[in-house]
Amino acid sequence: MRGLLDFRTTLVPQPGLILPASSESLFDLSSARMFPLSSPGRFRVGLQDAQPEKSICLAVLGGRAPPIGEHIEAPEIGFREGLKLLRRREVGRLGIAYLVTYTGTAMAPIAMAFGVLDLTGSTRDSSIVIAAPTLAAVVVILVGGAVADRTSRQKLIVGAESLAMGTQLVIAALFLTGNATVPLLTALMLLNGIAMALNAPASTGLIVQIAERDELQVVNALLGTARNGAFALGAALGGVLVSTLGAGMTLLIDGLSFGVSALLVASLHLRAQRPPEAATMLEDLRLGWREFISHTWLWVIVAQFSLVVAVQESVFGLLGPAVSRDLMAGAKDWGFIAASFGAGTVVGGFLSLRVNVRHPMRFATLLTFTFVGVPLALSVPLPVFAVAAAGFVQGIAGQIFAVLWYTSLQRNISGEMLSRVSAYDHLGSIALAPLGIVAAGFLFEAIGYRTTLLVGVAIGLISTIAALSVRDVRTMTTDD
């Protein structure tokens, strides 16, 4: 490790291990900082710069030594050091890809929601189209995770982005030519869901091919900030474009953004992906399931999010646009609310660079109480600025949750299993979303928007309290 030296040194013959010595802290001459070994964020030595055949100089400053062979975690990268990672070619280029694709992606839900609502005039019919991609993702995502671990994540993402580009361009053409129908849109949205299912697990695994272990939280935060900044911009643009140019032109821009992103991802130079041992795909999935259920905090929070995501998808995909159409100023107001959520995620991304908590999943789960803010505000409904403020707060909390979540996955799951475990994560999280969206569409017309939204608030609160009641969620630490 760079710069670790003191008055008395210990030669460490194996990277990541320390020998007996009086050692409670390390002094890093390169940053003039002292790192206590007994602090919550313990440090791993020499994993990035050291070569296994060479010794490393480790500073020792009085005190009690950890046991022989104890691993010590690397010091967390600071805010300024983290921003410097954007200069790295792969991190910077992937960040640009996120900016481009998520700007377009943020426009799409607004365009689809208002386009289909204008086409059908019914939340019930609209819910079928809007639920279609998530339904397809539920069916395909496990295969996507296994394929991502077994083949090239990079090529899989490029293929998925290309498929999404094709389907969005066809949907745009249908709206522009006046030939859109519910069956056609549903079929194309199913293809969009397949693209999403192939992309999501591969994207989670791709991060470990461009970042070192001690850089993961910062890289996740930086890429999340790029994604969510694009979401804020795209949502604002989407509201304006839908209200001025229509759903078709907005979806055309979204389709082109997928193509640009595919080219950027294809240009990345990645570390070699370690393939799993030769086995059938069913065996790959079985091993992934075994790894998934071996972490109680993991499957409990995924179970919680199966309900949370069902509520959030119905609110942001259908109920919010419907309430905005009926009681607000339509696409412009909903675009402003969605953009405020996106702006919150940008702030959350920067804050997550500084987050250092001993119990990441306890902290992250507490943050999800803020997710009831938007449906609660819409149920009144409060003025648009109040709803936007609730979205802003949820955006901050949601992004911090996401960074802690993905960093915990990437640190606790081996690289060759990561996409498969991520696939189970995505599958569980979205499993009930199609049902939630369709149920919301029917309930909206049967019992009204207010009761439907309050049911969603209750589901969000109860599922979060249940998750926090599990000991492993509360006690899981950064060392686990």
Beta strands, then each sheet from edge to edge (+ up, - down):
strand 1: 9-12
strand 2: 25-28
strand 3: 33-36
strand 4: 56-59
sheet 1: 1+ 4-
sheet 2: 2+ 3-
end
